């Protein structure tokens, strides 16, 4: 059974950078895919990035990267904006079958 845990959130000023880390257990035993999502207060959850692509809202600023062991997914966030403030979640799921396992989230706050 895959478990997911996030880390790396924090508070930064606009224009700053953060790197989030998603670590899974059990990932190597099954064909799972990983992705980052985020949800800001009063807004719907949105997909952010995986190791291959990123959402339009963060393109050119956020980059996902899969670790060599395939059980970690980092999210490098550069040029952060206040509108990036959200709870960021890592999610795992059987590839092609949706995301079903979620971490607890890590808070990212961008403010002056």
N, CA, C and O of each residue as an XYZ file, in Angstrom:
448
protein
N       0.847     -1.180      0.000
C       0.000      0.000      0.000
C       0.887      1.237      0.000
O       1.803      1.354      0.815
N       0.616      2.148     -0.906
C       1.397      3.360     -1.030
C       0.955      4.370      0.022
O      -0.238      4.555      0.262
N       1.930      5.014      0.643
C       1.683      6.142      1.521
C       2.471      7.332      1.008
O       3.527      7.177      0.394
N       1.946      8.524      1.266
C       2.506      9.748      0.720
C       2.736     10.733      1.849
O       1.905     10.870      2.747
N       3.867     11.418      1.799
C       4.167     12.458      2.768
C       4.864     13.616      2.070
O       5.767     13.416      1.258
N       4.430     14.839      2.400
C       5.015     16.041      1.820
C       5.854     16.777      2.850
O       5.654     16.643      4.057
N       6.786     17.546      2.348
C       7.576     18.417      3.197
C       8.109     19.568      2.358
O       8.081     19.517      1.128
N       8.590     20.595      3.024
C       9.250     21.689      2.344
C       8.484     22.987      2.283
O       9.016     23.983      1.792
N       7.255     23.016      2.764
C       6.481     24.238      2.737
C       7.028     25.272      3.699
O       7.862     24.973      4.553
N       6.549     26.482      3.547
C       6.982     27.564      4.405
C       6.466     28.893      3.911
O       5.620     28.954      3.019
N       6.980     29.952      4.493
C       6.608     31.317      4.136
C       7.769     32.002      3.438
O       8.902     31.972      3.918
N       7.479     32.615      2.305
C       8.495     33.308      1.523
C       7.928     34.609      1.001
O       6.712     34.794      0.945
N       8.813     35.505      0.621
C       8.412     36.755      0.001
C       8.170     36.565     -1.488
O       8.718     35.637     -2.083
N       7.368     37.417     -2.099
C       7.198     37.331     -3.555
C       8.529     37.343     -4.281
O       9.438     38.097     -3.934
N       8.628     36.495     -5.294
C       9.867     36.344     -6.028
C      10.796     35.289     -5.474
O      11.791     34.940     -6.107
N      10.485     34.783     -4.312
C      11.312     33.777     -3.686
C      11.078     32.392     -4.245
O      10.281     32.199     -5.164
N      11.785     31.430     -3.676
C      11.731     30.052     -4.149
C      11.544     29.095     -2.990
O      11.960     29.360     -1.862
N      10.917     27.993     -3.292
C      10.781     26.882     -2.372
C      10.858     25.585     -3.160
O      10.505     25.538     -4.339
N      11.319     24.544     -2.501
C      11.295     23.215     -3.081
C      10.491     22.297     -2.174
O      10.828     22.110     -1.005
N       9.445     21.738     -2.715
C       8.639     20.780     -1.991
C       9.088     19.374     -2.341
O       9.561     19.111     -3.447
N       8.932     18.483     -1.386
C       9.313     17.099     -1.592
C       8.153     16.187     -1.247
O       7.508     16.340     -0.209
N       7.901     15.257     -2.115
C       6.914     14.217     -1.882
C       7.643     12.884     -1.816
O       8.365     12.508     -2.740
N       7.446     12.185     -0.724
C       8.071     10.885     -0.554
C       6.999      9.825     -0.365
O       6.042     10.012      0.386
N       7.176      8.729     -1.050
C       6.212      7.644     -0.957
C       6.868      6.388     -0.414
O       8.082      6.209     -0.507
N       6.055      5.538      0.145
C       6.473      4.203      0.523
C       5.595      3.210     -0.224
O       4.397      3.433     -0.398
N       6.192      2.130     -0.658
C       5.463      1.150     -1.431
C       5.346      1.479     -2.904
O       4.755      0.712     -3.663
N       5.893      2.593     -3.315
C       5.747      3.042     -4.689
C       6.397      2.082     -5.687
O       5.869      1.877     -6.780
N       7.521      1.504     -5.324
C       8.263      0.652     -6.246
C       7.611     -0.698     -6.472
O       8.047     -1.454     -7.340
N       6.583     -1.015     -5.714
C       5.938     -2.316     -5.830
C       4.705     -2.315     -6.729
O       4.103     -3.363     -6.967
N       4.342     -1.171     -7.212
C       3.146     -1.050     -8.024
C       3.337      0.105     -8.991
O       4.148      1.001     -8.756
N       2.593      0.074    -10.062
C       2.690      1.120    -11.080
C       1.865      2.335    -10.651
O       0.695      2.465    -11.010
N       2.491      3.212     -9.886
C       1.841      4.419     -9.408
C       2.427      5.647    -10.063
O       3.616      5.701    -10.379
N       1.580      6.623    -10.260
C       2.000      7.937    -10.726
C       1.830      8.948     -9.592
O       0.978      8.782     -8.718
N       2.648      9.991     -9.619
C       2.640     11.029     -8.595
C       2.358     12.381     -9.225
O       2.703     12.628    -10.381
N       1.729     13.248     -8.457
C       1.465     14.594     -8.925
C       1.281     15.527     -7.742
O       0.966     15.097     -6.632
N       1.484     16.805     -8.000
C       1.236     17.848     -7.022
C      -0.061     18.578     -7.339
O      -0.350     18.899     -8.491
N      -0.833     18.831     -6.293
C      -2.037     19.637     -6.362
C      -1.931     20.755     -5.334
O      -1.072     20.727     -4.453
N      -2.806     21.729     -5.457
C      -2.880     22.766     -4.440
C      -4.316     23.242     -4.287
O      -5.135     23.114     -5.197
N      -4.596     23.792     -3.121
C      -5.912     24.338     -2.860
C      -5.778     25.561     -1.967
O      -5.254     25.486     -0.855
N      -6.254     26.673     -2.468
C      -6.272     27.908     -1.707
C      -7.629     28.071     -1.041
O      -8.615     27.512     -1.520
N      -7.704     28.827      0.055
C      -8.986     29.034      0.726
C     -10.040     29.587     -0.223
O      -9.798     30.555     -0.944
N     -11.205     28.964     -0.214
C     -12.304     29.413     -1.042
C     -12.206     29.033     -2.502
O     -13.055     29.432     -3.299
N     -11.195     28.276     -2.871
C     -11.015     27.879     -4.257
C     -10.992     26.366     -4.380
O     -10.749     25.646     -3.411
N     -11.247     25.907     -5.584
C     -11.222     24.476     -5.841
C      -9.792     23.974     -5.912
O      -8.869     24.718     -6.243
N      -9.627     22.706     -5.599
C      -8.336     22.072     -5.749
C      -7.941     22.051     -7.221
O      -8.779     21.804     -8.088
N      -6.688     22.305     -7.496
C      -6.216     22.301     -8.865
C      -4.926     21.500     -8.992
O      -4.092     21.480     -8.086
N      -4.787     20.859    -10.109
C      -3.573     20.148    -10.429
C      -2.467     21.147    -10.729
O      -2.702     22.162    -11.384
N      -1.270     20.863    -10.256
C      -0.150     21.781    -10.409
C       0.897     21.240    -11.376
O       1.253     21.906    -12.349
N       1.391     20.032    -11.108
C       2.490     19.526    -11.925
C       2.751     18.063    -11.633
O       2.393     17.541    -10.577
N       3.376     17.423    -12.588
C       4.024     16.144    -12.378
C       5.431     16.242    -12.964
O       5.934     17.342    -13.192
N       6.062     15.105    -13.205
C       7.444     15.150    -13.679
C       7.554     15.528    -15.152
O       8.652     15.791    -15.643
N       6.433     15.555    -15.855
C       6.457     15.797    -17.290
C       5.910     17.152    -17.705
O       6.315     17.689    -18.736
N       5.006     17.708    -16.928
C       4.344     18.930    -17.336
C       3.817     19.662    -16.122
O       3.793     19.126    -15.014
N       3.400     20.881    -16.342
C       2.871     21.704    -15.271
C       1.671     22.485    -15.767
O       1.467     22.646    -16.970
N       0.884     22.966    -14.822
C      -0.301     23.736    -15.163
C       0.081     25.073    -15.779
O       1.157     25.612    -15.518
N      -0.815     25.592    -16.594
C      -0.555     26.857    -17.267
C      -0.232     27.970    -16.283
O       0.619     28.815    -16.560
N      -0.895     27.978    -15.150
C      -0.712     29.044    -14.178
C       0.694     29.085    -13.592
O       1.116     30.119    -13.075
N       1.423     27.977    -13.667
C       2.749     27.925    -13.060
C       3.846     27.603    -14.060
O       5.007     27.464    -13.674
N       3.508     27.484    -15.321
C       4.514     27.163    -16.333
C       5.608     28.215    -16.368
O       5.347     29.415    -16.280
N       6.835     27.739    -16.498
C       7.980     28.623    -16.481
C       8.473     28.952    -15.095
O       9.546     29.535    -14.944
N       7.712     28.590    -14.076
C       8.095     28.874    -12.695
C       8.223     27.612    -11.844
O       9.119     27.518    -11.005
N       7.345     26.657    -12.051
C       7.348     25.420    -11.268
C       7.811     24.269    -12.145
O       7.457     24.191    -13.321
N       8.603     23.379    -11.567
C       9.073     22.209    -12.281
C       9.032     20.992    -11.372
O       9.604     21.005    -10.282
N       8.361     19.946    -11.817
C       8.362     18.697    -11.093
C       9.485     17.804    -11.569
O       9.833     17.814    -12.749
N      10.052     17.034    -10.662
C      11.128     16.125    -11.025
C      11.019     14.852    -10.206
O      10.877     14.888     -8.984
N      11.089     13.742    -10.892
C      10.986     12.439    -10.268
C      12.367     11.950     -9.882
O      13.304     12.018    -10.678
N      12.491     11.457     -8.658
C      13.761     10.933     -8.207
C      14.154      9.674     -8.941
O      13.323      9.016     -9.568
N      15.442      9.343     -8.857
C      15.947      8.177     -9.571
C      15.244      6.894     -9.154
O      15.021      6.009     -9.980
N      14.898      6.792     -7.891
C      14.224      5.602     -7.389
C      12.740      5.592     -7.697
O      12.059      4.609     -7.406
N      12.230      6.654     -8.274
C      10.833      6.780     -8.702
C       9.854      6.862     -7.545
O       8.645      6.762     -7.754
N      10.351      7.043     -6.335
C       9.463      7.131     -5.184
C       9.435      8.520     -4.547
O       8.881      8.695     -3.462
N      10.020      9.488     -5.207
C       9.959     10.867     -4.751
C       9.626     11.768     -5.927
O      10.017     11.497     -7.062
N       8.909     12.828     -5.647
C       8.583     13.833     -6.651
C       8.807     15.197     -6.027
O       8.067     15.613     -5.136
N       9.821     15.882     -6.496
C      10.108     17.224     -6.019
C       9.360     18.246     -6.850
O       9.070     18.021     -8.025
N       9.053     19.363     -6.231
C       8.439     20.485     -6.929
C       9.273     21.719     -6.650
O       9.223     22.281     -5.556
N      10.038     22.135     -7.643
C      10.829     23.342     -7.538
C       9.966     24.521     -7.938
O       9.468     24.583     -9.062
N       9.789     25.450     -7.025
C       8.935     26.605     -7.240
C       9.791     27.861     -7.197
O      10.393     28.184     -6.173
N       9.835     28.555     -8.307
C      10.588     29.789     -8.426
C       9.643     30.942     -8.738
O       8.505     30.740     -9.162
N      10.138     32.145     -8.521
C       9.366     33.353     -8.814
C       7.971     33.289     -8.215
O       6.978     33.563     -8.889
N       7.913     32.930     -6.962
C       6.626     32.740     -6.303
C       5.843     34.048     -6.220
O       6.403     35.127     -6.030
N       4.538     33.907     -6.369
C       3.615     35.025     -6.323
C       2.635     34.841     -5.177
O       2.409     33.713     -4.739
N       2.050     35.920     -4.682
C       1.053     35.774     -3.615
C      -0.073     34.820     -3.980
O      -0.588     34.116     -3.111
N      -0.463     34.784     -5.243
C      -1.535     33.896     -5.655
C      -1.143     32.426     -5.637
O      -1.994     31.558     -5.829
N       0.135     32.135     -5.407
C       0.568     30.753     -5.231
C       0.304     30.246     -3.819
O       0.471     29.057     -3.546
N      -0.099     31.122     -2.935
C      -0.379     30.725     -1.563
C      -1.484     29.682     -1.536
O      -2.579     29.911     -2.049
N      -1.193     28.548     -0.939
C      -2.143     27.444     -0.914
C      -1.582     26.319     -0.072
O      -0.409     26.317      0.299
N      -2.440     25.370      0.220
C      -1.988     24.106      0.756
C      -1.635     23.215     -0.427
O      -2.450     23.005     -1.325
N      -0.432     22.702     -0.418
C       0.043     21.875     -1.508
C       0.015     20.410     -1.089
O       0.523     20.038     -0.031
N      -0.582     19.602     -1.930
C      -0.752     18.182     -1.660
C      -0.039     17.354     -2.712
O      -0.076     17.669     -3.901
N       0.598     16.312     -2.268
C       1.104     15.296     -3.168
C       0.097     14.157     -3.212
O      -0.474     13.776     -2.190
N      -0.110     13.625     -4.394
C      -1.073     12.559     -4.571
C      -0.475     11.446     -5.410
O       0.349     11.681     -6.294
N      -0.902     10.246     -5.115
C      -0.470      9.076     -5.854
C      -1.680      8.288     -6.306
O      -2.726      8.297     -5.658
N      -1.525      7.619     -7.409
C      -2.584      6.774     -7.916
C      -2.052      5.829     -8.965
O      -0.982      6.042     -9.535
N      -2.805      4.792     -9.208
C      -2.416      3.889    -10.287
C      -2.488      4.651    -11.603
O      -3.501      5.272    -11.922
N      -1.414      4.593    -12.346
C      -1.317      5.370    -13.568
C      -2.508      5.102    -14.471
O      -2.840      3.954    -14.765
N      -3.136      6.169    -14.900
C      -4.284      6.058    -15.772
C      -5.596      5.822    -15.063
O      -6.629      5.673    -15.714
N      -5.579      5.785    -13.727
C      -6.785      5.466    -12.973
C      -7.071      6.489    -11.877
O      -7.764      6.177    -10.908
N      -6.558      7.678    -12.016
C      -6.829      8.724    -11.048
C      -5.944      8.666     -9.820
O      -5.206      7.703     -9.610
N      -6.030      9.710     -9.012
C      -5.229      9.823     -7.800
C      -6.087      9.488     -6.596
O      -7.134     10.101     -6.385
N      -5.655      8.532     -5.816
C      -6.458      7.997     -4.727
C      -5.789      8.073     -3.366
O      -6.458      7.887     -2.350
N      -4.501      8.337     -3.313
C      -3.766      8.392     -2.056
C      -3.137      9.765     -1.927
O      -2.396     10.215     -2.801
N      -3.448     10.420     -0.822
C      -3.061     11.815     -0.636
C      -2.260     12.010      0.636
O      -2.499     11.354      1.650
N      -1.308     12.922      0.562
C      -0.612     13.333      1.756
C      -1.437     14.313      2.566
O      -2.537     14.694      2.166
N      -0.903     14.716      3.699
C      -1.594     15.644      4.582
C      -1.497     17.091      4.123
O      -2.264     17.938      4.581
N      -0.574     17.380      3.233
C      -0.410     18.720      2.715
C       0.696     19.479      3.411
O       1.032     19.202      4.562
N       1.254     20.436      2.703
C       2.246     21.338      3.269
C       1.902     22.753      2.817
O       1.650     22.994      1.636
N       1.893     23.673      3.754
C       1.430     25.030      3.484
C       2.529     25.863      2.848
O       3.670     25.868      3.308
N       2.167     26.566      1.786
C       3.040     27.542      1.145
C       2.362     28.898      1.230
O       1.239     29.075      0.758
N       3.046     29.839      1.828
C       2.514     31.189      1.977
C       3.494     32.175      1.358
O       4.670     32.208      1.720
N       3.004     32.971      0.432
C       3.822     33.961     -0.257
C       3.253     35.337      0.057
O       2.148     35.669     -0.371
N       3.999     36.126      0.797
C       3.529     37.445      1.188
C       4.712     38.337      1.520
O       5.801     37.863      1.842
N       4.473     39.638      1.434
C       5.507     40.608      1.758
C       5.618     40.802      3.258
O       6.444     41.589      3.720
